[in-house]
Amino acid sequence: LSSPNFPHNYNTSERCDVSLPHFSVIRVTNFSTERRYDRLTINGFDYSGSGLGLTGTSLVLRSNISWQSDFSEQKTGWRICVEKPVACTDGLDFVPVSIPDCPSAADPLPDCRTAE
């Protein structure tokens, strides 16, 4: 995924929403937007400018991604890669669940093996 025209400057007055399955793992590989005014929103947090260390970071999605640019300065924008989910040693995909979906008495397992 990337801002329009990446790696060249994006346009003014853009807006888009991206919907990926929740708990997808994404990695932000590039990020440069107009500080405060052109925003990428991930998991309810707005990022702009240099992204405050967002580049190179992997995140688990809990909501849609949205992009919005204003009418003035443009930069190169952003690029996001969707990473393959972590796999357990038995070959099964590791699927995280939100805390409300876990039974209250559940103990976290140290690895992918079943509880003994």
Secondary structure, DSSP 8 states (H G I E B T S, - for coil): -B-TTTTS---SS-EEEE---TT-EEEEEEEE--TTTSEEEETTEEE-TT-TT-TT-EEE-SS-EEEE--SS----EEEEEEE---B-TTS-B-----GGGS-TT----SSSS---
